[in-house]
């Protein structure tokens, strides 16, 4: 069964780049062309990941709607933006509607595969079963992410992201406790 990744992109540029990143992979890419289309598809298809192009009309409103929704609020969110949107993205990271990850175009294929594999909890299309003697995973069980030999810089960034995630969760818990 292929997992669905929904890409909200009204112009299609980000969708094309991501399509190249997932070519030949065991995922189904779907495109939503508007805020309403995206929310409808999220509710109908329950995608494994939602990738939102920051240049899309009402992209940040879409993120707010998804995050506030009880039924689709737990879908992992990735924002893909243009380099000139870095300041806007930095501001958005501080909001409750923030995404789980942020990527800048042009799309780094290996980074996209690694980030999505982290959310899918499957190998990042690295054949760790090179010898056919290794049994496939049990039905309903997912493998842990297999990380390829990555450059040191990538490994450091990935470790920083995990530390940042942990800190964000702590701050969210503190904020929730304070609001009670």
JOFENGI-V933983 format. One record per residue. PHI is phi in whole degrees, 0 to 359 (none if undefined). Layout:
phi = (PHI | PHI)
This chain:
phi = (none | 278 | 275 | 262 | 244 | 264 | 243 | 270 | 206 | 283 | 260 | 92 | 296 | 293 | 300 | 296 | 297 | 292 | 301 | 294 | 292 | 254 | 303 | 79 | 263 | 273 | 225 | 252 | 266 | 243 | 242 | 247 | 255 | 205 | 302 | 298 | 300 | 293 | 298 | 300 | 292 | 299 | 289 | 280 | 258 | 49 | 296 | 290 | 214 | 244 | 251 | 246 | 282 | 297 | 277 | 289 | 300 | 62 | 299 | 284 | 293 | 300 | 299 | 296 | 297 | 297 | 297 | 275 | 277 | 294 | 278 | 238 | 292 | 264 | 293 | 300 | 247 | 234 | 255 | 247 | 231 | 272 | 305 | 285 | 263 | 305 | 294 | 298 | 295 | 299 | 293 | 295 | 300 | 269 | 267 | 298 | 273 | 301 | 277 | 282 | 215 | 231 | 232 | 248 | 279 | 291 | 291 | 271 | 305 | 293 | 295 | 300 | 297 | 293 | 296 | 292 | 296 | 299 | 286 | 277 | 56 | 229 | 296 | 280 | 53 | 257 | 282 | 275 | 254 | 303 | 269 | 289 | 283 | 286 | 290 | 291 | 296 | 293 | 301 | 84 | 254 | 249 | 280 | 287 | 296 | 264 | 253 | 289 | 296 | 255 | 299 | 305 | 298 | 296 | 298 | 296 | 297 | 297 | 295 | 298 | 297 | 295 | 297 | 298 | 300 | 298 | 294 | 298 | 298 | 298 | 294 | 297 | 294 | 298 | 296 | 296 | 296 | 290 | 281 | 278)
